[in-house]
Amino acid sequence: MAQIKDYKGAWKCTHWYPSNDRGADDFDEHEMKSYWDGDTLVLESVPDDSKSYFFVRLTIDDDIATGSWHETATEQSEYKGANYSGYGQLTVDPKTLLMEGKWAGAGLDRKLSKMRIYTGSWEIKPAQKL
């Protein structure tokens, strides 16, 4: 079983989402730093040139991580600084701390001009260094 200290440090977070324009999944990657807020693991994106922001709060119960996420898209993207949020659940490999799972969240379906719930895959893994 992993210890709290094992979750400190640098992480890489990748999530896949349906593309509105390409008919296939797109993905975003964020370098993250972690810290504990009580019994909640908090991952926050490291600032970069894109000025996008990703924030995750997870509770970890044995080999399951459950929590919420928030993303502010970069102004230069097709999403023009839009805010998104949702929830997710991931399995945790106790040896490598690799987390793999699914997320769900609301977003604008531009073809239908209405909000809908999107889902996708999600991976969070320890990074070698930032």
N, CA, C and O atoms as CSV, one atom per row, in Angstrom:
chain,resi,resn,atom,element,x,y,z
A,1,MET,N,N,0.850,-1.178,0.000
A,1,MET,CA,C,0.000,0.000,0.000
A,1,MET,C,C,0.892,1.237,0.000
A,1,MET,O,O,1.844,1.326,0.776
A,2,ALA,N,N,0.581,2.180,-0.867
A,2,ALA,CA,C,1.348,3.414,-0.960
A,2,ALA,C,C,1.095,4.283,0.276
A,2,ALA,O,O,0.014,4.261,0.864
A,3,GLN,N,N,2.106,5.033,0.641
A,3,GLN,CA,C,2.028,5.949,1.772
A,3,GLN,C,C,1.757,7.357,1.264
A,3,GLN,O,O,1.989,7.652,0.092
A,4,ILE,N,N,1.264,8.230,2.144
A,4,ILE,CA,C,0.973,9.614,1.764
A,4,ILE,C,C,2.195,10.272,1.127
A,4,ILE,O,O,2.062,10.975,0.125
A,5,LYS,N,N,3.365,10.058,1.685
A,5,LYS,CA,C,4.578,10.693,1.153
A,5,LYS,C,C,4.852,10.275,-0.289
A,5,LYS,O,O,5.491,11.023,-1.029
A,6,ASP,N,N,4.383,9.100,-0.706
A,6,ASP,CA,C,4.607,8.622,-2.064
A,6,ASP,C,C,3.887,9.462,-3.114
A,6,ASP,O,O,4.270,9.446,-4.284
A,7,TYR,N,N,2.861,10.188,-2.716
A,7,TYR,CA,C,2.072,10.977,-3.662
A,7,TYR,C,C,2.596,12.406,-3.821
A,7,TYR,O,O,2.074,13.162,-4.639
A,8,LYS,N,N,3.603,12.779,-3.063
A,8,LYS,CA,C,4.140,14.132,-3.181
A,8,LYS,C,C,5.069,14.215,-4.377
A,8,LYS,O,O,5.748,13.247,-4.719
A,9,GLY,N,N,5.095,15.391,-5.014
A,9,GLY,CA,C,6.028,15.593,-6.105
A,9,GLY,C,C,5.353,15.983,-7.400
A,9,GLY,O,O,4.272,16.573,-7.413
A,10,ALA,N,N,6.019,15.638,-8.490
A,10,ALA,CA,C,5.578,16.015,-9.827
A,10,ALA,C,C,4.757,14.905,-10.468
A,10,ALA,O,O,5.046,13.722,-10.285
A,11,TRP,N,N,3.730,15.295,-11.224
A,11,TRP,CA,C,2.825,14.357,-11.880
A,11,TRP,C,C,2.564,14.818,-13.306
A,11,TRP,O,O,2.759,15.985,-13.646
A,12,LYS,N,N,2.124,13.891,-14.120
A,12,LYS,CA,C,1.670,14.198,-15.476
A,12,LYS,C,C,0.230,13.721,-15.588
A,12,LYS,O,O,-0.076,12.558,-15.326
A,13,CYS,N,N,-0.637,14.626,-15.977
A,13,CYS,CA,C,-2.064,14.322,-16.094
A,13,CYS,C,C,-2.463,14.442,-17.566
A,13,CYS,O,O,-2.237,15.474,-18.197
A,14,THR,N,N,-3.052,13.383,-18.098
A,14,THR,CA,C,-3.528,13.373,-19.481
A,14,THR,C,C,-5.004,12.995,-19.466
A,14,THR,O,O,-5.406,12.034,-18.811
A,15,HIS,N,N,-5.801,13.764,-20.197
A,15,HIS,CA,C,-7.204,13.369,-20.349
A,15,HIS,C,C,-7.595,13.501,-21.821
A,15,HIS,O,O,-7.187,14.427,-22.522
A,16,TRP,N,N,-8.391,12.549,-22.250
A,16,TRP,CA,C,-8.861,12.491,-23.622
A,16,TRP,C,C,-10.309,12.939,-23.652
A,16,TRP,O,O,-11.080,12.637,-22.742
A,17,TYR,N,N,-10.677,13.664,-24.703
A,17,TYR,CA,C,-12.039,14.178,-24.819
A,17,TYR,C,C,-12.462,14.144,-26.282
A,17,TYR,O,O,-11.615,14.199,-27.174
A,18,PRO,N,N,-13.773,14.054,-26.537
A,18,PRO,CA,C,-14.243,13.996,-27.921
A,18,PRO,C,C,-14.018,15.334,-28.624
A,18,PRO,O,O,-14.329,16.391,-28.076
A,19,SER,N,N,-13.482,15.278,-29.822
A,19,SER,CA,C,-13.269,16.492,-30.607
A,19,SER,C,C,-14.573,16.899,-31.281
A,19,SER,O,O,-15.301,16.056,-31.804
A,20,ASN,N,N,-14.856,18.177,-31.263
A,20,ASN,CA,C,-16.035,18.682,-31.958
A,20,ASN,C,C,-15.819,18.753,-33.467
A,20,ASN,O,O,-16.779,18.760,-34.238
A,21,ASP,N,N,-14.560,18.806,-33.881
A,21,ASP,CA,C,-14.273,19.056,-35.286
A,21,ASP,C,C,-13.639,17.890,-36.025
A,21,ASP,O,O,-13.770,17.797,-37.246
A,22,ARG,N,N,-12.959,17.003,-35.320
A,22,ARG,CA,C,-12.146,15.999,-35.996
A,22,ARG,C,C,-12.739,14.593,-36.001
A,22,ARG,O,O,-12.228,13.724,-36.708
A,23,GLY,N,N,-13.787,14.346,-35.245
A,23,GLY,CA,C,-14.400,13.027,-35.234
A,23,GLY,C,C,-13.623,11.982,-34.462
A,23,GLY,O,O,-14.025,10.819,-34.430
A,24,ALA,N,N,-12.519,12.365,-33.839
A,24,ALA,CA,C,-11.723,11.451,-33.021
A,24,ALA,C,C,-11.403,12.158,-31.708
A,24,ALA,O,O,-11.660,13.353,-31.563
A,25,ASP,N,N,-10.850,11.430,-30.768
A,25,ASP,CA,C,-10.522,12.048,-29.490
A,25,ASP,C,C,-9.292,12.954,-29.601
A,25,ASP,O,O,-8.337,12.652,-30.317
A,26,ASP,N,N,-9.344,14.058,-28.879
A,26,ASP,CA,C,-8.202,14.925,-28.650
A,26,ASP,C,C,-7.723,14.665,-27.230
A,26,ASP,O,O,-8.388,13.957,-26.474
A,27,PHE,N,N,-6.591,15.222,-26.863
A,27,PHE,CA,C,-6.127,15.067,-25.494
A,27,PHE,C,C,-5.400,16.315,-25.041
A,27,PHE,O,O,-4.879,17.086,-25.848
A,28,ASP,N,N,-5.377,16.495,-23.741
A,28,ASP,CA,C,-4.605,17.551,-23.094
A,28,ASP,C,C,-3.672,16.892,-22.103
A,28,ASP,O,O,-4.023,15.897,-21.468
A,29,GLU,N,N,-2.480,17.451,-21.974
A,29,GLU,CA,C,-1.525,16.987,-20.971
A,29,GLU,C,C,-1.124,18.170,-20.112
A,29,GLU,O,O,-0.930,19.282,-20.603
A,30,HIS,N,N,-1.005,17.909,-18.828
A,30,HIS,CA,C,-0.597,18.952,-17.891
A,30,HIS,C,C,0.466,18.398,-16.960
A,30,HIS,O,O,0.332,17.291,-16.438
A,31,GLU,N,N,1.526,19.177,-16.753
A,31,GLU,CA,C,2.468,18.872,-15.684
A,31,GLU,C,C,1.851,19.420,-14.415
A,31,GLU,O,O,1.375,20.554,-14.381
A,32,MET,N,N,1.865,18.601,-13.362
A,32,MET,CA,C,1.153,18.951,-12.133
A,32,MET,C,C,2.097,18.873,-10.931
A,32,MET,O,O,3.081,18.133,-10.948
A,33,LYS,N,N,1.788,19.634,-9.903
A,33,LYS,CA,C,2.444,19.489,-8.610
A,33,LYS,C,C,1.371,19.037,-7.626
A,33,LYS,O,O,0.193,19.346,-7.799
A,34,SER,N,N,1.778,18.313,-6.603
A,34,SER,CA,C,0.787,17.762,-5.670
A,34,SER,C,C,1.061,18.219,-4.247
A,34,SER,O,O,2.190,18.540,-3.875
A,35,TYR,N,N,-0.004,18.237,-3.472
A,35,TYR,CA,C,0.093,18.461,-2.031
A,35,TYR,C,C,-1.155,17.871,-1.390
A,35,TYR,O,O,-2.143,17.590,-2.069
A,36,TRP,N,N,-1.101,17.691,-0.098
A,36,TRP,CA,C,-2.238,17.143,0.644
A,36,TRP,C,C,-2.983,18.265,1.344
A,36,TRP,O,O,-2.368,19.141,1.952
A,37,ASP,N,N,-4.289,18.239,1.259
A,37,ASP,CA,C,-5.181,19.125,2.001
A,37,ASP,C,C,-6.022,18.206,2.880
A,37,ASP,O,O,-7.069,17.717,2.455
A,38,GLY,N,N,-5.560,17.973,4.102
A,38,GLY,CA,C,-6.202,16.969,4.961
A,38,GLY,C,C,-6.008,15.601,4.341
A,38,GLY,O,O,-4.878,15.172,4.108
A,39,ASP,N,N,-7.119,14.908,4.071
A,39,ASP,CA,C,-7.028,13.587,3.450
A,39,ASP,C,C,-7.302,13.629,1.944
A,39,ASP,O,O,-7.587,12.599,1.333
A,40,THR,N,N,-7.215,14.816,1.355
A,40,THR,CA,C,-7.457,14.989,-0.078
A,40,THR,C,C,-6.151,15.295,-0.802
A,40,THR,O,O,-5.427,16.218,-0.427
A,41,LEU,N,N,-5.855,14.520,-1.837
A,41,LEU,CA,C,-4.709,14.788,-2.690
A,41,LEU,C,C,-5.107,15.864,-3.689
A,41,LEU,O,O,-6.089,15.716,-4.416
A,42,VAL,N,N,-4.345,16.938,-3.718
A,42,VAL,CA,C,-4.610,18.046,-4.629
A,42,VAL,C,C,-3.488,18.093,-5.662
A,42,VAL,O,O,-2.307,18.094,-5.314
A,43,LEU,N,N,-3.873,18.131,-6.932
A,43,LEU,CA,C,-2.924,18.268,-8.037
A,43,LEU,C,C,-3.262,19.558,-8.773
A,43,LEU,O,O,-4.417,19.804,-9.121
A,44,GLU,N,N,-2.244,20.375,-9.005
A,44,GLU,CA,C,-2.456,21.673,-9.639
A,44,GLU,C,C,-1.446,21.827,-10.767
A,44,GLU,O,O,-0.265,21.525,-10.598
A,45,SER,N,N,-1.915,22.297,-11.916
A,45,SER,CA,C,-1.015,22.409,-13.061
A,45,SER,C,C,0.077,23.436,-12.792
A,45,SER,O,O,-0.133,24.446,-12.120
A,46,VAL,N,N,1.247,23.140,-13.340
A,46,VAL,CA,C,2.381,24.042,-13.260
A,46,VAL,C,C,2.218,25.069,-14.376
A,46,VAL,O,O,1.980,24.686,-15.522
A,47,PRO,N,N,2.338,26.361,-14.076
A,47,PRO,CA,C,2.170,27.373,-15.129
A,47,PRO,C,C,3.117,27.133,-16.307
A,47,PRO,O,O,4.281,26.773,-16.132
A,48,ASP,N,N,2.579,27.346,-17.512
A,48,ASP,CA,C,3.383,27.221,-18.721
A,48,ASP,C,C,2.959,28.305,-19.712
A,48,ASP,O,O,2.122,29.150,-19.395
A,49,ASP,N,N,3.531,28.277,-20.891
A,49,ASP,CA,C,3.257,29.318,-21.882
A,49,ASP,C,C,1.812,29.341,-22.361
A,49,ASP,O,O,1.327,30.380,-22.807
A,50,SER,N,N,1.107,28.190,-22.272
A,50,SER,CA,C,-0.263,28.128,-22.797
A,50,SER,C,C,-1.261,28.857,-21.914
A,50,SER,O,O,-2.343,29.222,-22.372
A,51,LYS,N,N,-0.916,29.069,-20.679
A,51,LYS,CA,C,-1.784,29.733,-19.702
A,51,LYS,C,C,-3.088,28.976,-19.446
A,51,LYS,O,O,-4.067,29.562,-18.986
A,52,SER,N,N,-3.100,27.672,-19.743
A,52,SER,CA,C,-4.241,26.855,-19.350
A,52,SER,C,C,-4.031,26.445,-17.892
A,52,SER,O,O,-2.927,26.553,-17.359
A,53,TYR,N,N,-5.095,25.980,-17.263
A,53,TYR,CA,C,-5.020,25.634,-15.840
A,53,TYR,C,C,-5.840,24.382,-15.599
A,53,TYR,O,O,-6.952,24.254,-16.112
A,54,PHE,N,N,-5.293,23.449,-14.813
A,54,PHE,CA,C,-5.995,22.214,-14.482
A,54,PHE,C,C,-5.806,21.953,-12.997
A,54,PHE,O,O,-4.695,22.060,-12.478
A,55,PHE,N,N,-6.886,21.613,-12.318
A,55,PHE,CA,C,-6.881,21.443,-10.865
A,55,PHE,C,C,-7.692,20.191,-10.536
A,55,PHE,O,O,-8.808,20.023,-11.027
A,56,VAL,N,N,-7.127,19.308,-9.700
A,56,VAL,CA,C,-7.771,18.034,-9.367
A,56,VAL,C,C,-7.752,17.844,-7.853
A,56,VAL,O,O,-6.748,18.134,-7.204
A,57,ARG,N,N,-8.852,17.359,-7.290
A,57,ARG,CA,C,-8.940,16.986,-5.868
A,57,ARG,C,C,-9.388,15.531,-5.814
A,57,ARG,O,O,-10.435,15.177,-6.357
A,58,LEU,N,N,-8.586,14.680,-5.151
A,58,LEU,CA,C,-8.883,13.252,-5.101
A,58,LEU,C,C,-8.822,12.722,-3.673
A,58,LEU,O,O,-7.947,13.101,-2.894
A,59,THR,N,N,-9.758,11.845,-3.342
A,59,THR,CA,C,-9.614,11.031,-2.144
A,59,THR,C,C,-9.191,9.651,-2.627
A,59,THR,O,O,-9.692,9.147,-3.632
A,60,ILE,N,N,-8.271,9.056,-1.901
A,60,ILE,CA,C,-7.741,7.764,-2.307
A,60,ILE,C,C,-8.101,6.739,-1.246
A,60,ILE,O,O,-7.727,6.873,-0.081
A,61,ASP,N,N,-8.831,5.716,-1.663
A,61,ASP,CA,C,-9.271,4.648,-0.779
A,61,ASP,C,C,-8.725,3.338,-1.341
A,61,ASP,O,O,-9.272,2.778,-2.291
A,62,ASP,N,N,-7.640,2.862,-0.737
A,62,ASP,CA,C,-6.930,1.677,-1.225
A,62,ASP,C,C,-6.488,1.897,-2.667
A,62,ASP,O,O,-5.575,2.684,-2.916
A,63,ASP,N,N,-7.119,1.216,-3.620
A,63,ASP,CA,C,-6.676,1.346,-5.008
A,63,ASP,C,C,-7.679,2.082,-5.895
A,63,ASP,O,O,-7.697,1.889,-7.110
A,64,ILE,N,N,-8.516,2.930,-5.281
A,64,ILE,CA,C,-9.479,3.741,-6.033
A,64,ILE,C,C,-9.309,5.209,-5.645
A,64,ILE,O,O,-9.285,5.549,-4.462
A,65,ALA,N,N,-9.192,6.071,-6.651
A,65,ALA,CA,C,-9.142,7.519,-6.438
A,65,ALA,C,C,-10.427,8.112,-7.013
A,65,ALA,O,O,-10.801,7.821,-8.149
A,66,THR,N,N,-11.095,8.941,-6.223
A,66,THR,CA,C,-12.357,9.549,-6.620
A,66,THR,C,C,-12.284,11.039,-6.352
A,66,THR,O,O,-11.804,11.463,-5.301
A,67,GLY,N,N,-12.762,11.836,-7.304
A,67,GLY,CA,C,-12.716,13.262,-7.030
A,67,GLY,C,C,-13.241,14.128,-8.146
A,67,GLY,O,O,-13.941,13.680,-9.054
A,68,SER,N,N,-12.871,15.403,-8.037
A,68,SER,CA,C,-13.357,16.413,-8.971
A,68,SER,C,C,-12.188,17.067,-9.697
A,68,SER,O,O,-11.037,16.972,-9.269
A,69,TRP,N,N,-12.504,17.725,-10.794
A,69,TRP,CA,C,-11.498,18.438,-11.580
A,69,TRP,C,C,-12.083,19.734,-12.108
A,69,TRP,O,O,-13.298,19.886,-12.237
A,70,HIS,N,N,-11.198,20.653,-12.407
A,70,HIS,CA,C,-11.585,21.934,-13.009
A,70,HIS,C,C,-10.512,22.301,-14.030
A,70,HIS,O,O,-9.318,22.167,-13.762
A,71,GLU,N,N,-10.942,22.761,-15.191
A,71,GLU,CA,C,-9.994,23.182,-16.225
A,71,GLU,C,C,-10.402,24.533,-16.782
A,71,GLU,O,O,-11.579,24.778,-17.047
A,72,THR,N,N,-9.430,25.399,-16.956
A,72,THR,CA,C,-9.596,26.638,-17.704
A,72,THR,C,C,-8.749,26.501,-18.959
A,72,THR,O,O,-7.522,26.423,-18.893
A,73,ALA,N,N,-9.417,26.471,-20.097
A,73,ALA,CA,C,-8.713,26.277,-21.370
A,73,ALA,C,C,-7.894,27.522,-21.709
A,73,ALA,O,O,-8.198,28.626,-21.256
A,74,THR,N,N,-6.870,27.326,-22.499
A,74,THR,CA,C,-6.058,28.450,-22.932
A,74,THR,C,C,-6.863,29.383,-23.842
A,74,THR,O,O,-7.717,28.932,-24.605
A,75,GLU,N,N,-6.588,30.652,-23.755
A,75,GLU,CA,C,-7.272,31.644,-24.603
A,75,GLU,C,C,-6.991,31.405,-26.091
A,75,GLU,O,O,-7.817,31.739,-26.940
A,76,GLN,N,N,-5.834,30.830,-26.403
A,76,GLN,CA,C,-5.438,30.637,-27.795
A,76,GLN,C,C,-6.070,29.400,-28.432
A,76,GLN,O,O,-5.913,29.183,-29.634
A,77,SER,N,N,-6.769,28.599,-27.663
A,77,SER,CA,C,-7.370,27.378,-28.210
A,77,SER,C,C,-8.744,27.668,-28.794
A,77,SER,O,O,-9.274,28.772,-28.668
A,78,GLU,N,N,-9.306,26.654,-29.435
A,78,GLU,CA,C,-10.667,26.786,-29.963
A,78,GLU,C,C,-11.691,26.984,-28.846
A,78,GLU,O,O,-12.818,27.408,-29.104
A,79,TYR,N,N,-11.304,26.679,-27.603
A,79,TYR,CA,C,-12.216,26.794,-26.468
A,79,TYR,C,C,-12.131,28.160,-25.797
A,79,TYR,O,O,-12.920,28.445,-24.896
A,80,LYS,N,N,-11.207,29.002,-26.206
A,80,LYS,CA,C,-11.116,30.422,-25.859
A,80,LYS,C,C,-11.264,30.726,-24.368
A,80,LYS,O,O,-12.045,31.598,-23.986
A,81,GLY,N,N,-10.522,30.014,-23.533
A,81,GLY,CA,C,-10.524,30.297,-22.105
A,81,GLY,C,C,-11.741,29.795,-21.350
A,81,GLY,O,O,-11.978,30.213,-20.217
A,82,ALA,N,N,-12.513,28.909,-21.953
A,82,ALA,CA,C,-13.721,28.387,-21.295
A,82,ALA,C,C,-13.344,27.591,-20.047
A,82,ALA,O,O,-12.259,27.015,-19.962
A,83,ASN,N,N,-14.258,27.572,-19.089
A,83,ASN,CA,C,-14.092,26.803,-17.855
A,83,ASN,C,C,-14.918,25.524,-17.942
A,83,ASN,O,O,-16.065,25.533,-18.390
A,84,TYR,N,N,-14.315,24.434,-17.508
A,84,TYR,CA,C,-14.976,23.139,-17.476
A,84,TYR,C,C,-14.731,22.505,-16.116
A,84,TYR,O,O,-13.715,22.768,-15.473
A,85,SER,N,N,-15.656,21.677,-15.688
A,85,SER,CA,C,-15.460,20.959,-14.428
A,85,SER,C,C,-16.246,19.662,-14.463
A,85,SER,O,O,-17.152,19.480,-15.277
A,86,GLY,N,N,-15.877,18.762,-13.556
A,86,GLY,CA,C,-16.571,17.484,-13.512
A,86,GLY,C,C,-15.999,16.590,-12.435
A,86,GLY,O,O,-15.332,17.044,-11.506
A,87,TYR,N,N,-16.273,15.315,-12.584
A,87,TYR,CA,C,-15.880,14.315,-11.602
A,87,TYR,C,C,-15.238,13.136,-12.304
A,87,TYR,O,O,-15.403,12.945,-13.509
A,88,GLY,N,N,-14.511,12.353,-11.540
A,88,GLY,CA,C,-13.889,11.186,-12.128
A,88,GLY,C,C,-13.533,10.145,-11.097
A,88,GLY,O,O,-13.544,10.392,-9.892
A,89,GLN,N,N,-13.222,8.984,-11.604
A,89,GLN,CA,C,-12.782,7.892,-10.748
A,89,GLN,C,C,-11.692,7.124,-11.492
A,89,GLN,O,O,-11.796,6.855,-12.689
A,90,LEU,N,N,-10.636,6.779,-10.737
A,90,LEU,CA,C,-9.481,6.115,-11.327
A,90,LEU,C,C,-9.043,4.964,-10.437
A,90,LEU,O,O,-9.196,5.022,-9.217
A,91,THR,N,N,-8.496,3.914,-11.049
A,91,THR,CA,C,-7.845,2.869,-10.278
A,91,THR,C,C,-6.398,3.299,-10.050
A,91,THR,O,O,-5.822,4.017,-10.867
A,92,VAL,N,N,-5.818,2.857,-8.943
A,92,VAL,CA,C,-4.447,3.218,-8.591
A,92,VAL,C,C,-3.608,1.949,-8.492
A,92,VAL,O,O,-3.937,1.038,-7.733
A,93,ASP,N,N,-2.528,1.894,-9.256
A,93,ASP,CA,C,-1.587,0.783,-9.129
A,93,ASP,C,C,-0.740,1.057,-7.890
A,93,ASP,O,O,-0.035,2.065,-7.845
A,94,PRO,N,N,-0.791,0.182,-6.885
A,94,PRO,CA,C,-0.093,0.465,-5.621
A,94,PRO,C,C,1.427,0.496,-5.745
A,94,PRO,O,O,2.096,1.086,-4.897
A,95,LYS,N,N,1.981,-0.119,-6.771
A,95,LYS,CA,C,3.443,-0.123,-6.931
A,95,LYS,C,C,3.939,1.089,-7.704
A,95,LYS,O,O,4.926,1.708,-7.305
A,96,THR,N,N,3.282,1.435,-8.793
A,96,THR,CA,C,3.750,2.524,-9.654
A,96,THR,C,C,3.012,3.844,-9.400
A,96,THR,O,O,3.468,4.901,-9.836
A,97,LEU,N,N,1.884,3.787,-8.703
A,97,LEU,CA,C,0.981,4.922,-8.456
A,97,LEU,C,C,0.304,5.432,-9.728
A,97,LEU,O,O,-0.321,6.493,-9.703
A,98,LEU,N,N,0.414,4.700,-10.835
A,98,LEU,CA,C,-0.298,5.050,-12.055
A,98,LEU,C,C,-1.795,5.000,-11.772
A,98,LEU,O,O,-2.305,4.015,-11.240
A,99,MET,N,N,-2.491,6.075,-12.135
A,99,MET,CA,C,-3.942,6.142,-11.977
A,99,MET,C,C,-4.564,6.178,-13.371
A,99,MET,O,O,-4.174,6.988,-14.211
A,100,GLU,N,N,-5.536,5.291,-13.611
A,100,GLU,CA,C,-6.228,5.242,-14.890
A,100,GLU,C,C,-7.721,5.149,-14.632
A,100,GLU,O,O,-8.169,4.398,-13.766
A,101,GLY,N,N,-8.489,5.924,-15.397
A,101,GLY,CA,C,-9.925,5.873,-15.191
A,101,GLY,C,C,-10.699,6.708,-16.181
A,101,GLY,O,O,-10.288,6.907,-17.324
A,102,LYS,N,N,-11.833,7.193,-15.707
A,102,LYS,CA,C,-12.766,7.950,-16.549
A,102,LYS,C,C,-13.168,9.241,-15.845
A,102,LYS,O,O,-13.169,9.329,-14.617
A,103,TRP,N,N,-13.504,10.225,-16.647
A,103,TRP,CA,C,-14.016,11.488,-16.139
A,103,TRP,C,C,-15.360,11.760,-16.813
A,103,TRP,O,O,-15.671,11.184,-17.856
A,104,ALA,N,N,-16.140,12.630,-16.213
A,104,ALA,CA,C,-17.391,13.115,-16.800
A,104,ALA,C,C,-17.525,14.589,-16.454
A,104,ALA,O,O,-17.141,15.025,-15.369
A,105,GLY,N,N,-18.075,15.349,-17.394
A,105,GLY,CA,C,-18.273,16.773,-17.145
A,105,GLY,C,C,-19.117,17.407,-18.230
A,105,GLY,O,O,-19.249,16.863,-19.326
A,106,ALA,N,N,-19.681,18.549,-17.925
A,106,ALA,CA,C,-20.544,19.254,-18.861
A,106,ALA,C,C,-19.721,20.099,-19.823
A,106,ALA,O,O,-18.680,20.644,-19.455
A,107,GLY,N,N,-20.196,20.201,-21.045
A,107,GLY,CA,C,-19.560,21.042,-22.051
A,107,GLY,C,C,-20.566,21.402,-23.130
A,107,GLY,O,O,-21.623,20.784,-23.251
A,108,LEU,N,N,-20.217,22.409,-23.905
A,108,LEU,CA,C,-21.104,22.891,-24.956
A,108,LEU,C,C,-20.948,22.035,-26.209
A,108,LEU,O,O,-19.844,21.881,-26.731
A,109,ASP,N,N,-22.058,21.481,-26.687
A,109,ASP,CA,C,-22.085,20.815,-27.979
A,109,ASP,C,C,-22.337,21.920,-29.003
A,109,ASP,O,O,-23.461,22.406,-29.136
A,110,ARG,N,N,-21.294,22.312,-29.722
A,110,ARG,CA,C,-21.409,23.451,-30.632
A,110,ARG,C,C,-22.316,23.165,-31.821
A,110,ARG,O,O,-22.928,24.084,-32.366
A,111,LYS,N,N,-22.410,21.918,-32.224
A,111,LYS,CA,C,-23.284,21.591,-33.351
A,111,LYS,C,C,-24.756,21.766,-32.980
A,111,LYS,O,O,-25.567,22.195,-33.801
A,112,LEU,N,N,-25.093,21.425,-31.718
A,112,LEU,CA,C,-26.480,21.532,-31.263
A,112,LEU,C,C,-26.745,22.804,-30.464
A,112,LEU,O,O,-27.891,23.097,-30.122
A,113,SER,N,N,-25.690,23.561,-30.167
A,113,SER,CA,C,-25.782,24.793,-29.362
A,113,SER,C,C,-26.474,24.555,-28.023
A,113,SER,O,O,-27.321,25.343,-27.602
A,114,LYS,N,N,-26.103,23.459,-27.360
A,114,LYS,CA,C,-26.637,23.199,-26.025
A,114,LYS,C,C,-25.614,22.415,-25.209
A,114,LYS,O,O,-24.704,21.788,-25.752
A,115,MET,N,N,-25.785,22.467,-23.918
A,115,MET,CA,C,-24.882,21.761,-23.021
A,115,MET,C,C,-25.219,20.273,-23.026
A,115,MET,O,O,-26.371,19.869,-23.190
A,116,ARG,N,N,-24.173,19.478,-22.840
A,116,ARG,CA,C,-24.359,18.039,-22.691
A,116,ARG,C,C,-23.248,17.504,-21.793
A,116,ARG,O,O,-22.275,18.204,-21.513
A,117,ILE,N,N,-23.398,16.276,-21.352
A,117,ILE,CA,C,-22.390,15.638,-20.515
A,117,ILE,C,C,-21.448,14.846,-21.422
A,117,ILE,O,O,-21.877,14.022,-22.230
A,118,TYR,N,N,-20.167,15.118,-21.265
A,118,TYR,CA,C,-19.131,14.401,-21.997
A,118,TYR,C,C,-18.409,13.468,-21.040
A,118,TYR,O,O,-18.400,13.696,-19.831
A,119,THR,N,N,-17.802,12.415,-21.583
A,119,THR,CA,C,-16.979,11.504,-20.793
A,119,THR,C,C,-15.703,11.206,-21.578
A,119,THR,O,O,-15.638,11.399,-22.792
A,120,GLY,N,N,-14.706,10.739,-20.859
A,120,GLY,CA,C,-13.470,10.375,-21.527
A,120,GLY,C,C,-12.537,9.633,-20.597
A,120,GLY,O,O,-12.835,9.436,-19.418
A,121,SER,N,N,-11.414,9.228,-21.136
A,121,SER,CA,C,-10.396,8.534,-20.355
A,121,SER,C,C,-9.494,9.545,-19.668
A,121,SER,O,O,-9.393,10.703,-20.073
A,122,TRP,N,N,-8.834,9.065,-18.602
A,122,TRP,CA,C,-8.029,9.944,-17.770
A,122,TRP,C,C,-6.873,9.132,-17.215
A,122,TRP,O,O,-7.059,7.997,-16.776
A,123,GLU,N,N,-5.675,9.713,-17.232
A,123,GLU,CA,C,-4.497,9.061,-16.683
A,123,GLU,C,C,-3.683,10.087,-15.892
A,123,GLU,O,O,-3.435,11.198,-16.361
A,124,ILE,N,N,-3.279,9.697,-14.701
A,124,ILE,CA,C,-2.406,10.527,-13.876
A,124,ILE,C,C,-1.255,9.639,-13.436
A,124,ILE,O,O,-1.470,8.562,-12.880
A,125,LYS,N,N,-0.018,10.096,-13.689
A,125,LYS,CA,C,1.128,9.262,-13.341
A,125,LYS,C,C,2.256,10.135,-12.798
A,125,LYS,O,O,2.379,11.305,-13.160
A,126,PRO,N,N,3.075,9.556,-11.928
A,126,PRO,CA,C,4.223,10.316,-11.423
A,126,PRO,C,C,5.144,10.701,-12.581
A,126,PRO,O,O,5.404,9.903,-13.481
A,127,ALA,N,N,5.626,11.936,-12.535
A,127,ALA,CA,C,6.560,12.415,-13.548
A,127,ALA,C,C,7.989,12.269,-13.027
A,127,ALA,O,O,8.225,12.306,-11.819
A,128,GLN,N,N,8.903,12.110,-13.915
A,128,GLN,CA,C,10.307,12.010,-13.520
A,128,GLN,C,C,10.781,13.308,-12.911
A,128,GLN,O,O,11.407,13.319,-11.851
A,129,LYS,N,N,10.473,14.420,-13.598
A,129,LYS,CA,C,10.818,15.749,-13.088
A,129,LYS,C,C,10.028,16.779,-13.865
A,129,LYS,O,O,9.554,16.510,-14.969
A,130,LEU,N,N,9.891,17.934,-13.298
A,130,LEU,CA,C,9.200,19.029,-14.006
A,130,LEU,C,C,10.204,19.847,-14.779
A,130,LEU,O,O,9.832,20.815,-15.442
